[in-house]
């Protein structure tokens, strides 16, 4: 999309009405950044913008992906339409003039939006590109967080940076706050069942990893799982020319969302779920996991439109082995030989499995450390999920031993057990980003009050820079309207 189109001119008019960003009020310190946001998808962009509009100016947003490949929408997502209703107030960050509806109507017209049943995935990606360009959130691409080391009053971060020639270098920077906005992977990564452990990478992929579906043309594919991502992967393989796709489900039936799709939690639940007691939150999540994940009707009909689609209900996988370049699957309904396996088996959020968190994982409180359910409600995977505070912050496993863990905020799907729905999804942004911004600002403000100025001011500051900071600290939080 080129600049200076009608929709770009519209964005410029809207943002001009915002006025200038508030001056940075955070006391200057010896760290490289006040906040580092990891992830430049829809959540990371929104957080970077919200922090700037809250007067928190020393913010860095980093992403391991190259430009144009951040987030899921043009990489691993395979649905044709978003699963959330088009009229949910997301993710305009509190400004409807910047919402999807405003953008879509500016591009296609009001009637086109009125006739739109759901948001097409690639239109959503184009909208996010527009948002990124006009919110002007700087993003450092090709930059992956690989380690976190606590220090006095800060976190020392290690990044691996990939240069254009493919070579890698290491960069170390410090920050007072860290926000992990890394989407569905959260504090863990793809969940692969133990039955698939012996398969080589050439014969196996998870729906959470990029996959060349064109390479599956003419081949027989097995898909493990029966939720939305599994069905979308099956349909994508068939659309790419796969000869056959066999989808294996543990359940004896499917949980299919009607034509209206997923309604999601109401505003009351989204704003207050984290205030419920641990037992209530735990019980709801365990029972939901046992009931099974649902799949939109559109995803089912998309896959079943192909003669080559075969569904195996009540057929949990028992074993899988590679044999002569193919895969032999033993399921509850018999033996099947396929050319490739796609696991649509969801995600796990154990910090010990995440490279950048592994060295500090023993200091992070998990749900297993804070809540012990009755015997009939145990769930080992949920127990390994981080237990978060009201501002999405990690909590220390042993109170008083690692208070620095609260400098890390988890704004990803790993927050689902603490907050009731996937944080970082489109449905969460308008409600959760303000809560996160408030929590980060609160912590920085009170830490500044408790720390003598001399201890936080860099010794190399010039007089002019020091004067600038003094002005920033005492400037009003919101600029006066232009006259």
C-alpha positions as a Markdown table, in Angstrom:
| # | Residue | x | y | z |
|---|---|---|---|---|
| 1 | Unk | 0.0 | 0.0 | 0.0 |
| 2 | Unk | 1.4 | 3.4 | -1.0 |
| 3 | Unk | 1.4 | 6.5 | 1.1 |
| 4 | Unk | -0.8 | 9.6 | 0.1 |
| 5 | Unk | -3.8 | 7.5 | -0.8 |
| 6 | Unk | -7.2 | 8.6 | 0.5 |
| 7 | Unk | -6.9 | 6.3 | 3.5 |
| 8 | Unk | -3.4 | 7.6 | 4.4 |
| 9 | Unk | -4.7 | 11.2 | 4.2 |
| 10 | Unk | -7.5 | 10.1 | 6.5 |
| 11 | Unk | -5.1 | 8.7 | 9.0 |
| 12 | Unk | -3.0 | 11.9 | 8.9 |
| 13 | Unk | -6.1 | 14.0 | 9.7 |
| 14 | Unk | -7.1 | 11.7 | 12.6 |
| 15 | Unk | -3.6 | 11.7 | 14.2 |
| 16 | Unk | -3.2 | 15.4 | 13.8 |
| 17 | Unk | -6.2 | 15.8 | 16.2 |
| 18 | Unk | -4.3 | 13.9 | 18.8 |
| 19 | Unk | -1.8 | 16.7 | 19.2 |
| 20 | Unk | 1.9 | 16.0 | 20.0 |
| 21 | Unk | 2.9 | 13.1 | 22.2 |
| 22 | Unk | 3.1 | 13.9 | 25.9 |
| 23 | Unk | 6.6 | 14.7 | 27.1 |
| 24 | Unk | 8.5 | 11.8 | 28.6 |
| 25 | Unk | 8.0 | 12.0 | 32.4 |
| 26 | Unk | 10.0 | 9.0 | 33.4 |
| 27 | Unk | 13.1 | 9.9 | 35.3 |
| 28 | Unk | 16.3 | 9.3 | 33.2 |
| 29 | Unk | 18.3 | 6.4 | 34.3 |
| 30 | Unk | 21.4 | 4.4 | 33.6 |
| 31 | Unk | 19.5 | 1.7 | 31.6 |
| 32 | Unk | 19.4 | 1.7 | 27.8 |
| 33 | Unk | 15.6 | 1.6 | 27.8 |
| 34 | Unk | 12.7 | 2.1 | 30.3 |
| 35 | Unk | 10.6 | -0.5 | 28.5 |
| 36 | Unk | 11.4 | -3.2 | 25.9 |
| 37 | Unk | 8.5 | -4.8 | 24.1 |
| 38 | Unk | 9.3 | -8.2 | 22.5 |
| 39 | Unk | 7.0 | -8.8 | 19.5 |
| 40 | Unk | 5.9 | -6.3 | 16.9 |
| 41 | Unk | 2.6 | -7.9 | 15.9 |
| 42 | Unk | -0.8 | -6.3 | 16.6 |
| 43 | Unk | -0.2 | -6.4 | 20.4 |
| 44 | Unk | 3.4 | -5.1 | 20.3 |
| 45 | Unk | 2.5 | -2.2 | 18.0 |
| 46 | Unk | -0.5 | -1.2 | 20.2 |
| 47 | Unk | 1.6 | -1.4 | 23.4 |
| 48 | Unk | 4.4 | 0.8 | 21.8 |
| 49 | Unk | 1.9 | 3.4 | 20.8 |
| 50 | Unk | 0.0 | 3.3 | 24.1 |
| 51 | Unk | 3.2 | 3.7 | 26.1 |
| 52 | Unk | 4.3 | 6.7 | 24.0 |
| 53 | Unk | 0.9 | 8.4 | 24.4 |
| 54 | Unk | 1.2 | 7.8 | 28.2 |
| 55 | Unk | 4.4 | 9.8 | 28.3 |
| 56 | Unk | 6.8 | 6.8 | 28.5 |
| 57 | Unk | 9.2 | 7.7 | 25.8 |
| 58 | Unk | 12.3 | 5.4 | 26.1 |
| 59 | Unk | 10.6 | 2.3 | 24.6 |
| 60 | Unk | 12.1 | -0.2 | 22.2 |
| 61 | Unk | 10.0 | -2.7 | 20.2 |
| 62 | Unk | 11.9 | -5.6 | 18.7 |
| 63 | Unk | 10.9 | -8.6 | 16.6 |
| 64 | Unk | 12.8 | -11.6 | 15.3 |
| 65 | Unk | 11.0 | -11.5 | 11.9 |
| 66 | Unk | 11.9 | -9.4 | 8.9 |
| 67 | Unk | 9.6 | -6.5 | 7.9 |
| 68 | Unk | 6.3 | -7.7 | 6.6 |
| 69 | Unk | 6.5 | -11.0 | 8.4 |
| 70 | Unk | 5.7 | -10.0 | 11.9 |
| 71 | Unk | 2.7 | -11.7 | 13.7 |
| 72 | Unk | 0.7 | -14.6 | 12.4 |
| 73 | Unk | -1.5 | -13.2 | 9.7 |
| 74 | Unk | 0.8 | -13.6 | 6.7 |
| 75 | Unk | 2.9 | -16.5 | 8.1 |
| 76 | Unk | 1.3 | -19.3 | 10.1 |
| 77 | Unk | -2.4 | -18.3 | 10.1 |
| 78 | Unk | -4.4 | -20.4 | 7.6 |
| 79 | Unk | -8.0 | -19.3 | 8.2 |
| 80 | Unk | -9.6 | -17.2 | 5.5 |
| 81 | Unk | -11.5 | -15.0 | 8.0 |
| 82 | Unk | -10.9 | -13.9 | 11.5 |
| 83 | Unk | -12.9 | -15.9 | 14.1 |
| 84 | Unk | -14.0 | -12.9 | 16.1 |
| 85 | Unk | -17.0 | -10.8 | 15.1 |
| 86 | Unk | -16.1 | -7.8 | 12.9 |
| 87 | Unk | -17.8 | -5.3 | 15.1 |
| 88 | Unk | -15.8 | -6.0 | 18.3 |
| 89 | Unk | -14.1 | -2.8 | 19.4 |
| 90 | Unk | -10.6 | -4.1 | 18.7 |
| 91 | Unk | -7.7 | -3.1 | 18.3 |
| 92 | Unk | -8.1 | 0.7 | 17.9 |
| 93 | Unk | -6.5 | 1.3 | 21.2 |
| 94 | Unk | -9.4 | 3.5 | 22.4 |
| 95 | Unk | -9.6 | 5.5 | 19.2 |
| 96 | Unk | -12.5 | 4.3 | 16.9 |
| 97 | Unk | -11.2 | 6.5 | 14.1 |
| 98 | Unk | -8.3 | 4.1 | 13.9 |
| 99 | Unk | -10.3 | 0.9 | 14.0 |
| 100 | Unk | -10.7 | -1.7 | 11.3 |
| 101 | Unk | -14.2 | -0.4 | 10.4 |
| 102 | Unk | -12.9 | 3.1 | 9.8 |
| 103 | Unk | -10.0 | 1.8 | 7.7 |
| 104 | Unk | -12.2 | -0.6 | 5.7 |
| 105 | Unk | -14.8 | 2.0 | 5.0 |
| 106 | Unk | -12.2 | 4.5 | 3.9 |
| 107 | Unk | -10.7 | 1.9 | 1.5 |
| 108 | Unk | -13.9 | 0.1 | 0.3 |
| 109 | Unk | -16.8 | 2.2 | 1.3 |
| 110 | Unk | -19.5 | 2.0 | 4.0 |
| 111 | Unk | -21.7 | -0.4 | 2.0 |
| 112 | Unk | -18.8 | -2.9 | 1.6 |
| 113 | Unk | -18.3 | -3.0 | 5.4 |
| 114 | Unk | -22.0 | -3.4 | 6.0 |
| 115 | Unk | -22.1 | -6.4 | 3.6 |
| 116 | Unk | -18.9 | -7.9 | 5.1 |
| 117 | Unk | -19.9 | -11.1 | 7.2 |
| 118 | Unk | -16.5 | -11.4 | 8.9 |
| 119 | Unk | -13.0 | -9.8 | 8.6 |
| 120 | Unk | -10.9 | -11.5 | 5.8 |
| 121 | Unk | -7.5 | -12.5 | 7.2 |
| 122 | Unk | -5.4 | -10.7 | 4.5 |
| 123 | Unk | -7.5 | -7.5 | 4.8 |
| 124 | Unk | -6.7 | -7.6 | 8.5 |
| 125 | Unk | -3.0 | -7.9 | 7.7 |
| 126 | Unk | -3.3 | -4.9 | 5.4 |
| 127 | Unk | -5.1 | -2.9 | 8.1 |
| 128 | Unk | -2.3 | -3.7 | 10.6 |
| 129 | Unk | 0.3 | -2.5 | 8.1 |
| 130 | Unk | -1.6 | 0.8 | 7.8 |
| 131 | Unk | -1.7 | 1.0 | 11.6 |
| 132 | Unk | 2.0 | 0.4 | 11.9 |
| 133 | Unk | 2.9 | 3.0 | 9.3 |
| 134 | Unk | 0.8 | 5.8 | 10.8 |
| 135 | Unk | 1.3 | 5.1 | 14.5 |
| 136 | Unk | 5.0 | 5.3 | 13.7 |
| 137 | Unk | 6.1 | 2.8 | 16.2 |
| 138 | Unk | 9.8 | 2.1 | 15.4 |
| 139 | Unk | 10.5 | -1.6 | 15.2 |
| 140 | Unk | 13.9 | -3.3 | 15.3 |
| 141 | Unk | 13.5 | -6.4 | 13.1 |
| 142 | Unk | 15.8 | -9.5 | 12.9 |
| 143 | Unk | 16.3 | -9.1 | 16.7 |
| 144 | Unk | 15.6 | -12.1 | 18.9 |
| 145 | Unk | 15.7 | -12.0 | 22.7 |
| 146 | Unk | 17.8 | -14.9 | 23.8 |
| 147 | Unk | 18.5 | -14.4 | 27.5 |
| 148 | Unk | 17.5 | -12.3 | 30.6 |
| 149 | Unk | 19.8 | -11.6 | 33.5 |
| 150 | Unk | 18.5 | -9.7 | 36.6 |
| 151 | Unk | 20.7 | -6.9 | 37.9 |
| 152 | Unk | 20.2 | -4.1 | 40.4 |
| 153 | Unk | 17.2 | -2.0 | 39.4 |
| 154 | Unk | 17.2 | -3.4 | 35.9 |
| 155 | Unk | 17.1 | -6.4 | 33.5 |
| 156 | Unk | 20.1 | -7.1 | 31.3 |
| 157 | Unk | 18.9 | -8.5 | 28.0 |
| 158 | Unk | 20.8 | -10.4 | 25.3 |
| 159 | Unk | 19.7 | -10.2 | 21.7 |
| 160 | Unk | 20.8 | -12.2 | 18.7 |
| 161 | Unk | 20.7 | -9.9 | 15.6 |
| 162 | Unk | 20.6 | -11.4 | 12.1 |
| 163 | Unk | 22.4 | -9.2 | 9.6 |
| 164 | Unk | 21.4 | -9.0 | 5.9 |
| 165 | Unk | 24.1 | -11.5 | 4.9 |
| 166 | Unk | 22.7 | -14.1 | 7.4 |
| 167 | Unk | 25.5 | -13.7 | 9.9 |
| 168 | Unk | 24.5 | -13.3 | 13.5 |
| 169 | Unk | 25.8 | -11.0 | 16.2 |
| 170 | Unk | 25.1 | -10.5 | 19.9 |
| 171 | Unk | 23.8 | -7.3 | 21.4 |
| 172 | Unk | 23.4 | -6.6 | 25.2 |
| 173 | Unk | 21.1 | -3.9 | 26.4 |
| 174 | Unk | 19.4 | -3.0 | 29.7 |
| 175 | Unk | 15.8 | -2.1 | 30.6 |
| 176 | Unk | 13.7 | -1.4 | 33.6 |
| 177 | Unk | 10.6 | -3.1 | 32.2 |
| 178 | Unk | 10.2 | -6.0 | 29.7 |
| 179 | Unk | 6.9 | -6.9 | 28.0 |
| 180 | Unk | 6.7 | -10.2 | 26.2 |
| 181 | Unk | 4.1 | -9.7 | 23.5 |
| 182 | Unk | 4.9 | -12.8 | 21.5 |
| 183 | Unk | 1.5 | -14.1 | 20.6 |
| 184 | Unk | 0.3 | -17.7 | 20.7 |
| 185 | Unk | 3.7 | -19.1 | 21.8 |
| 186 | Unk | 3.8 | -17.1 | 25.0 |
| 187 | Unk | 6.2 | -18.4 | 27.6 |
| 188 | Unk | 6.5 | -21.8 | 26.0 |
| 189 | Unk | 5.8 | -22.9 | 22.4 |
| 190 | Unk | 4.0 | -25.5 | 20.3 |
| 191 | Unk | 2.7 | -28.5 | 22.1 |
| 192 | Unk | 3.8 | -31.8 | 20.4 |
| 193 | Unk | 2.3 | -35.0 | 21.9 |
| 194 | Unk | 4.8 | -37.6 | 23.0 |
| 195 | Unk | 3.4 | -40.0 | 20.3 |
| 196 | Unk | 5.1 | -37.8 | 17.7 |
| 197 | Unk | 8.5 | -37.6 | 19.4 |
| 198 | Unk | 10.3 | -40.0 | 17.1 |
| 199 | Unk | 9.4 | -38.3 | 13.8 |
| 200 | Unk | 12.1 | -36.3 | 12.0 |
| 201 | Unk | 11.4 | -32.6 | 11.1 |
| 202 | Unk | 11.2 | -33.5 | 7.4 |
| 203 | Unk | 8.0 | -35.5 | 8.1 |
| 204 | Unk | 6.4 | -33.3 | 10.8 |
| 205 | Unk | 5.2 | -29.7 | 11.3 |
| 206 | Unk | 3.2 | -27.9 | 13.9 |
| 207 | Unk | 0.5 | -25.5 | 12.8 |
| 208 | Unk | 2.4 | -22.8 | 14.8 |
| 209 | Unk | 5.4 | -23.0 | 12.4 |
| 210 | Unk | 5.6 | -21.8 | 8.8 |
| 211 | Unk | 5.0 | -24.6 | 6.3 |
| 212 | Unk | 5.3 | -24.7 | 2.5 |
| 213 | Unk | 1.8 | -26.1 | 1.8 |
| 214 | Unk | 2.6 | -26.2 | -2.0 |
| 215 | Unk | 5.2 | -28.9 | -1.2 |
| 216 | Unk | 2.3 | -31.2 | 0.0 |
| 217 | Unk | 0.8 | -31.3 | -3.5 |
| 218 | Unk | 0.0 | -34.9 | -4.5 |
| 219 | Unk | 0.8 | -36.2 | -1.1 |
| 220 | Unk | -1.2 | -37.9 | 1.7 |
| 221 | Unk | -1.2 | -35.9 | 4.9 |
| 222 | Unk | -2.3 | -36.6 | 8.4 |
| 223 | Unk | -3.6 | -33.8 | 10.7 |
| 224 | Unk | -3.6 | -34.5 | 14.4 |
| 225 | Unk | -6.3 | -32.4 | 16.3 |
| 226 | Unk | -9.8 | -31.2 | 15.7 |
| 227 | Unk | -9.8 | -27.5 | 16.6 |
| 228 | Unk | -9.8 | -24.6 | 14.3 |
| 229 | Unk | -6.1 | -24.6 | 13.4 |
| 230 | Unk | -6.2 | -28.3 | 12.6 |
| 231 | Unk | -9.1 | -27.9 | 10.2 |
| 232 | Unk | -7.6 | -24.8 | 8.6 |
| 233 | Unk | -4.4 | -26.7 | 8.0 |
| 234 | Unk | -6.3 | -29.6 | 6.5 |
| 235 | Unk | -8.1 | -27.2 | 4.1 |
| 236 | Unk | -4.9 | -25.3 | 3.2 |
| 237 | Unk | -3.2 | -28.6 | 2.3 |
| 238 | Unk | -6.1 | -29.7 | 0.1 |
| 239 | Unk | -6.3 | -26.3 | -1.5 |
| 240 | Unk | -2.6 | -26.7 | -2.3 |
| 241 | Unk | -3.2 | -30.0 | -4.1 |
| 242 | Unk | -2.7 | -32.6 | -1.4 |
| 243 | Unk | -4.1 | -35.9 | -2.7 |
| 244 | Unk | -5.7 | -36.7 | 0.7 |
| 245 | Unk | -5.9 | -35.4 | 4.2 |
| 246 | Unk | -6.8 | -37.6 | 7.2 |
| 247 | Unk | -7.8 | -35.6 | 10.3 |
| 248 | Unk | -7.6 | -37.6 | 13.6 |
| 249 | Unk | -9.7 | -36.5 | 16.6 |
| 250 | Unk | -9.7 | -37.9 | 20.1 |
| 251 | Unk | -13.3 | -37.0 | 20.6 |
| 252 | Unk | -16.3 | -39.0 | 19.2 |
| 253 | Unk | -17.8 | -35.8 | 18.0 |
| 254 | Unk | -16.9 | -32.2 | 17.0 |
| 255 | Unk | -17.7 | -29.0 | 18.9 |
| 256 | Unk | -18.8 | -26.8 | 16.0 |
| 257 | Unk | -19.5 | -23.1 | 16.3 |
| 258 | Unk | -22.6 | -22.0 | 14.5 |
| 259 | Unk | -22.7 | -19.5 | 11.6 |
| 260 | Unk | -22.6 | -16.6 | 14.1 |
| 261 | Unk | -19.1 | -17.8 | 15.2 |
| 262 | Unk | -17.5 | -17.3 | 18.6 |
| 263 | Unk | -19.2 | -14.8 | 20.7 |
| 264 | Unk | -16.4 | -14.7 | 23.3 |
| 265 | Unk | -16.5 | -13.3 | 26.8 |
| 266 | Unk | -18.6 | -10.2 | 27.5 |
| 267 | Unk | -17.0 | -7.0 | 28.6 |
| 268 | Unk | -17.8 | -7.7 | 32.2 |
| 269 | Unk | -15.9 | -11.0 | 32.1 |
| 270 | Unk | -13.0 | -9.5 | 30.2 |
| 271 | Unk | -12.6 | -6.7 | 32.7 |
| 272 | Unk | -13.1 | -8.8 | 35.9 |
| 273 | Unk | -12.1 | -12.4 | 35.3 |
| 274 | Unk | -8.6 | -11.9 | 36.8 |
| 275 | Unk | -10.3 | -10.8 | 40.0 |
| 276 | Unk | -12.1 | -14.1 | 40.5 |
| 277 | Unk | -10.6 | -16.5 | 43.0 |
| 278 | Unk | -8.0 | -19.0 | 42.0 |
| 279 | Unk | -10.3 | -22.0 | 42.4 |
| 280 | Unk | -13.0 | -20.5 | 40.2 |
| 281 | Unk | -10.5 | -19.6 | 37.4 |
| 282 | Unk | -8.8 | -23.0 | 37.6 |
| 283 | Unk | -12.1 | -24.9 | 37.5 |
| 284 | Unk | -13.4 | -23.1 | 34.5 |
| 285 | Unk | -10.2 | -23.6 | 32.5 |
| 286 | Unk | -9.9 | -27.3 | 33.4 |
| 287 | Unk | -13.5 | -28.1 | 32.5 |
| 288 | Unk | -13.1 | -26.1 | 29.2 |
| 289 | Unk | -9.9 | -28.1 | 28.4 |
| 290 | Unk | -11.7 | -31.4 | 29.0 |
| 291 | Unk | -14.7 | -30.4 | 27.0 |
| 292 | Unk | -12.4 | -29.9 | 24.0 |
| 293 | Unk | -11.7 | -27.0 | 21.6 |
| 294 | Unk | -14.3 | -25.8 | 19.2 |
| 295 | Unk | -14.1 | -25.3 | 15.5 |
| 296 | Unk | -15.9 | -22.7 | 13.4 |
| 297 | Unk | -18.5 | -24.1 | 11.0 |
| 298 | Unk | -16.7 | -22.2 | 8.1 |
| 299 | Unk | -13.5 | -24.1 | 8.8 |
| 300 | Unk | -15.4 | -27.4 | 8.8 |
| 301 | Unk | -17.2 | -26.8 | 5.5 |
| 302 | Unk | -14.0 | -25.5 | 3.9 |
| 303 | Unk | -12.2 | -28.8 | 4.5 |
| 304 | Unk | -15.2 | -31.1 | 3.9 |
| 305 | Unk | -15.7 | -29.5 | 0.4 |
| 306 | Unk | -12.9 | -31.7 | -0.8 |
| 307 | Unk | -13.4 | -35.4 | -1.7 |
| 308 | Unk | -9.9 | -36.1 | -0.4 |
| 309 | Unk | -10.8 | -35.0 | 3.2 |
| 310 | Unk | -11.3 | -37.9 | 5.7 |
| 311 | Unk | -12.1 | -37.4 | 9.3 |
| 312 | Unk | -11.4 | -40.0 | 12.0 |
| 313 | Unk | -13.5 | -39.5 | 15.1 |
| 314 | Unk | -12.8 | -41.3 | 18.4 |
| 315 | Unk | -9.3 | -42.1 | 17.0 |
| 316 | Unk | -6.6 | -40.8 | 19.3 |
| 317 | Unk | -3.1 | -41.4 | 18.1 |
| 318 | Unk | -1.1 | -44.2 | 19.8 |
| 319 | Unk | 2.2 | -44.3 | 18.0 |
| 320 | Unk | 4.0 | -42.8 | 15.0 |
| 321 | Unk | 7.2 | -44.0 | 13.3 |
| 322 | Unk | 9.1 | -43.1 | 10.2 |
| 323 | Unk | 9.5 | -45.9 | 7.7 |
| 324 | Unk | 11.0 | -45.7 | 4.2 |
| 325 | Unk | 10.5 | -42.0 | 4.1 |
| 326 | Unk | 6.9 | -42.1 | 5.1 |
| 327 | Unk | 5.0 | -42.1 | 8.4 |
| 328 | Unk | 3.2 | -45.1 | 9.9 |
| 329 | Unk | 0.5 | -44.0 | 12.4 |
| 330 | Unk | -1.2 | -46.3 | 14.8 |
| 331 | Unk | -4.5 | -44.8 | 15.9 |
| 332 | Unk | -7.4 | -46.2 | 17.8 |
| 333 | Unk | -9.1 | -47.0 | 14.5 |
| 334 | Unk | -6.2 | -48.8 | 12.9 |
| 335 | Unk | -2.9 | -48.3 | 11.0 |
| 336 | Unk | -2.5 | -45.5 | 8.5 |
| 337 | Unk | 0.5 | -44.7 | 6.2 |
| 338 | Unk | 1.0 | -41.1 | 5.2 |
| 339 | Unk | 3.6 | -38.8 | 3.7 |
| 340 | Unk | 3.5 | -36.0 | 6.2 |
| 341 | Unk | 2.1 | -35.1 | 9.6 |
| 342 | Unk | 0.7 | -31.7 | 10.7 |
| 343 | Unk | 0.1 | -31.3 | 14.4 |
| 344 | Unk | -2.8 | -29.0 | 15.3 |
| 345 | Unk | -2.2 | -29.8 | 19.0 |
| 346 | Unk | -2.1 | -26.3 | 20.5 |
| 347 | Unk | 0.5 | -24.8 | 22.8 |
| 348 | Unk | 2.1 | -25.2 | 26.2 |
| 349 | Unk | 3.4 | -22.3 | 28.4 |
| 350 | Unk | 6.1 | -23.8 | 30.6 |
| 351 | Unk | 8.9 | -21.1 | 31.0 |
| 352 | Unk | 11.5 | -23.9 | 31.3 |
| 353 | Unk | 11.0 | -24.7 | 27.6 |
| 354 | Unk | 11.5 | -21.1 | 26.4 |
| 355 | Unk | 15.1 | -20.2 | 25.5 |
| 356 | Unk | 15.0 | -16.6 | 26.8 |
| 357 | Unk | 13.3 | -17.7 | 30.1 |
| 358 | Unk | 15.1 | -20.9 | 30.8 |
| 359 | Unk | 17.8 | -19.3 | 33.0 |
| 360 | Unk | 15.2 | -17.5 | 35.2 |
| 361 | Unk | 12.4 | -20.1 | 35.1 |
| 362 | Unk | 13.1 | -21.4 | 38.6 |
| 363 | Unk | 12.2 | -17.9 | 40.0 |
| 364 | Unk | 8.9 | -17.6 | 38.2 |
| 365 | Unk | 5.7 | -18.5 | 40.1 |
| 366 | Unk | 3.6 | -21.1 | 38.2 |
| 367 | Unk | 0.0 | -21.9 | 39.0 |
| 368 | Unk | 1.3 | -25.1 | 40.6 |
| 369 | Unk | 3.1 | -22.9 | 43.1 |
| 370 | Unk | 0.1 | -20.9 | 44.1 |
| 371 | Unk | -2.9 | -23.2 | 43.8 |
| 372 | Unk | -3.5 | -26.9 | 44.6 |
| 373 | Unk | -6.7 | -28.2 | 43.1 |
| 374 | Unk | -8.8 | -31.1 | 44.3 |
| 375 | Unk | -7.6 | -34.4 | 42.9 |
| 376 | Unk | -10.3 | -34.6 | 40.2 |
| 377 | Unk | -9.4 | -31.2 | 38.8 |
| 378 | Unk | -5.6 | -31.7 | 38.3 |
| 379 | Unk | -4.1 | -30.7 | 35.0 |
| 380 | Unk | -0.3 | -30.9 | 34.6 |
| 381 | Unk | -0.1 | -28.6 | 31.6 |
| 382 | Unk | -2.2 | -25.8 | 33.2 |
| 383 | Unk | -0.1 | -26.2 | 36.4 |
| 384 | Unk | 3.0 | -25.2 | 34.5 |
| 385 | Unk | 1.5 | -21.9 | 33.3 |
| 386 | Unk | 2.8 | -18.7 | 34.9 |
| 387 | Unk | 0.7 | -17.2 | 37.6 |
| 388 | Unk | 0.4 | -13.5 | 36.8 |
| 389 | Unk | -0.4 | -10.4 | 38.8 |
| 390 | Unk | -3.2 | -7.9 | 37.9 |
| 391 | Unk | -0.9 | -5.9 | 35.6 |
| 392 | Unk | 0.2 | -9.0 | 33.7 |
| 393 | Unk | 3.5 | -9.1 | 35.6 |
| 394 | Unk | 5.3 | -12.3 | 36.6 |
| 395 | Unk | 5.4 | -13.1 | 40.3 |
| 396 | Unk | 8.3 | -14.6 | 42.2 |
| 397 | Unk | 8.0 | -18.3 | 43.1 |
| 398 | Unk | 9.5 | -17.7 | 46.6 |
| 399 | Unk | 8.3 | -14.3 | 48.0 |
| 400 | Unk | 11.3 | -12.0 | 48.8 |
| 401 | Unk | 13.9 | -14.0 | 46.8 |
| 402 | Unk | 13.4 | -12.6 | 43.3 |
| 403 | Unk | 11.4 | -9.4 | 43.3 |
| 404 | Unk | 12.9 | -8.5 | 39.9 |
| 405 | Unk | 10.6 | -11.0 | 38.1 |
| 406 | Unk | 7.8 | -8.3 | 38.5 |
| 407 | Unk | 9.7 | -6.3 | 35.9 |
| 408 | Unk | 8.6 | -8.8 | 33.3 |
| 409 | Unk | 5.0 | -8.6 | 31.9 |
| 410 | Unk | 3.4 | -11.4 | 29.9 |
| 411 | Unk | 1.1 | -10.0 | 27.3 |
| 412 | Unk | 0.5 | -13.2 | 25.3 |
| 413 | Unk | -1.6 | -16.4 | 25.2 |
| 414 | Unk | 0.3 | -17.5 | 28.4 |
| 415 | Unk | -1.9 | -15.1 | 30.3 |
| 416 | Unk | -5.1 | -17.0 | 29.5 |
| 417 | Unk | -5.3 | -18.9 | 32.8 |
| 418 | Unk | -4.9 | -15.7 | 34.9 |
| 419 | Unk | -7.1 | -13.5 | 32.7 |
| 420 | Unk | -9.6 | -15.9 | 31.1 |
| 421 | Unk | -9.1 | -15.4 | 27.4 |
| 422 | Unk | -6.1 | -15.2 | 25.1 |
| 423 | Unk | -4.2 | -12.0 | 25.7 |
| 424 | Unk | -2.7 | -10.6 | 22.5 |
| 425 | Unk | -5.7 | -11.8 | 20.4 |
| 426 | Unk | -7.7 | -9.1 | 18.6 |
| 427 | Unk | -10.4 | -9.4 | 21.2 |
| 428 | Unk | -8.1 | -8.5 | 24.0 |
| 429 | Unk | -6.3 | -5.3 | 22.8 |
| 430 | Unk | -8.7 | -2.5 | 23.5 |
| 431 | Unk | -9.3 | -3.7 | 27.1 |
| 432 | Unk | -5.9 | -5.2 | 28.1 |
| 433 | Unk | -3.4 | -2.7 | 26.6 |
| 434 | Unk | -4.7 | 0.2 | 28.8 |
| 435 | Unk | -4.4 | -2.1 | 31.9 |
| 436 | Unk | -0.8 | -3.1 | 30.9 |
| 437 | Unk | 0.1 | 0.6 | 30.2 |
| 438 | Unk | -1.3 | 1.7 | 33.6 |
| 439 | Unk | 0.6 | -1.1 | 35.4 |
| 440 | Unk | 3.9 | -0.3 | 33.7 |
| 441 | Unk | 3.5 | 3.5 | 34.3 |
| 442 | Unk | 2.5 | 2.9 | 38.0 |
| 443 | Unk | 5.6 | 0.9 | 38.6 |
| 444 | Unk | 8.0 | 3.3 | 36.9 |
| 445 | Unk | 6.4 | 6.3 | 38.7 |
| 446 | Unk | 6.7 | 4.9 | 42.2 |
| 447 | Unk | 10.1 | 3.5 | 41.6 |
| 448 | Unk | 11.2 | 7.0 | 40.6 |
| 449 | Unk | 9.8 | 8.4 | 43.8 |
| 450 | Unk | 11.6 | 5.8 | 45.9 |
| 451 | Unk | 15.0 | 6.2 | 44.2 |
| 452 | Unk | 17.2 | 9.3 | 44.7 |
| 453 | Unk | 17.7 | 11.2 | 41.5 |
| 454 | Unk | 21.5 | 11.0 | 41.7 |
| 455 | Unk | 21.3 | 7.2 | 41.7 |
| 456 | Unk | 19.4 | 7.1 | 38.4 |
| 457 | Unk | 21.0 | 10.0 | 36.4 |
| 458 | Unk | 23.6 | 8.9 | 33.9 |
| 459 | Unk | 27.0 | 10.5 | 34.8 |
| 460 | Unk | 27.6 | 11.4 | 31.1 |
| 461 | Unk | 24.5 | 13.7 | 30.7 |
| 462 | Unk | 25.2 | 17.0 | 29.2 |
| 463 | Unk | 23.7 | 20.1 | 30.8 |
| 464 | Unk | 21.3 | 20.7 | 27.9 |
| 465 | Unk | 20.1 | 17.1 | 28.1 |
| 466 | Unk | 19.6 | 17.4 | 31.9 |
| 467 | Unk | 17.5 | 20.5 | 31.3 |
| 468 | Unk | 15.5 | 18.6 | 28.7 |
| 469 | Unk | 14.8 | 15.8 | 31.2 |
| 470 | Unk | 13.8 | 18.3 | 33.9 |
| 471 | Unk | 11.3 | 19.8 | 31.5 |
| 472 | Unk | 10.0 | 16.3 | 30.6 |
| 473 | Unk | 9.4 | 15.3 | 34.2 |
| 474 | Unk | 7.4 | 18.4 | 35.1 |
| 475 | Unk | 5.5 | 18.8 | 31.8 |
| 476 | Unk | 1.7 | 18.1 | 32.1 |
| 477 | Unk | 0.7 | 14.6 | 31.1 |
| 478 | Unk | -1.4 | 15.9 | 28.2 |
| 479 | Unk | -0.5 | 18.8 | 26.0 |
| 480 | Unk | -2.8 | 21.8 | 25.7 |
| 481 | Unk | -4.9 | 22.1 | 22.5 |
| 482 | Unk | -3.3 | 24.1 | 19.8 |
| 483 | Unk | -4.6 | 27.6 | 19.5 |
